[in-house]
């Protein structure tokens, strides 16, 4: 091609005008991909994509022979997938609807209303109902139970206990059995309803239930599964012991307390506890009453092998779940209703261990404990 003076004009690359109304980075990535693939770009082409936030006009590059295959927006694609899963993922990580709205505006340049975000997350309500009512295993070697307090506005803002249970299956998988919304603070009466529902969903037997020292809870467990052993979380008992002592004495106290919970049997543990009280009883007399009241629920721990003790020593499995719950609920002063709180907690459950690597590590360490449970509770697991 020659210009008006007859000189050969240099060939310029056409202006592509790749400005996306949703995210300019999408267009830039398409161009970069095309150049990496060695495609000869010749100009822009319009594409109207229907997203969860409405129709969006974007400009995409064209090539002479039609060999360019976009990865972000495919050929002839008219709906941009992933917006709903992105919103659900952000909500599961603890972002409020307002924070999700701001994130989408900042990163993708689009305005999505809070109502739209709420509707997207409402899509999992049916899935949540199915999950809460699914059949459970016939027997669990161990079940961990605990409750978390969440603020819910029901006429007025009040603390509501949300109950959770994690069962360890015979295969070593940690299965979150469900989440239940209570009517007030944590209580043994409502725990009886929760345990009864677990039984009605197919769990006929539980070998051990690990819990905190809530009054009346052992009776609720015995009513549901008469053969189940109620084991108070030993770690909770130790933490409560330290709570009654000054920080400067914790290290020395931990050294003196260790022989009690590592004793070979109950008689040995009693002797070690007497020695412990001889050292610390005068300084912290309330510790005597603490151990006296918890002794009946503590001593079953001493009857089992080290493999079983390692599993039931603490409720860390469920405390880890509750830590994720708290992180998701902390950003909100309160929830407008019970369903909103349940939806938030279920989104957290949905997002746990997406690769399954955590479950795999736990299951690999489970085999020695399974052998110990099979011997201790012969005939009940298989």
Secondary structure, DSSP 8 states (H G I E B T S, - for coil): -B-TTS-B------------SS-HHHHHHHHHHHHHTT--EEEEEEEEEEETTEEEEEEEEEETTS----SSS-TT--B-TTHHHHHHHHHHTT--HHHHHHHHHHHH-----HHHHHHHHHTTHHHHHHHHT----SEEEEEEEEEEEEEEESSSEEEEEEEEEEEE-TTS-EEEEEEEE-SSS--HHHHHHHHHHHHHTT--EEEEEEE---TTHHHHHHHH-TT-EEEE-HHHHHHHHHHTS-GGGHHHHHHHHHHHHT-SSHHHHHHHHHHHHHHHTTT-THHHHHHHHHHHHHGGGGGS-HHHHHHHS--HHHHHHHHHHHHHHTT-S-BSSHHHHHHHHHHHHHHTTTTSHHHHHHHHHHHHHHHHHHHHTTTT--
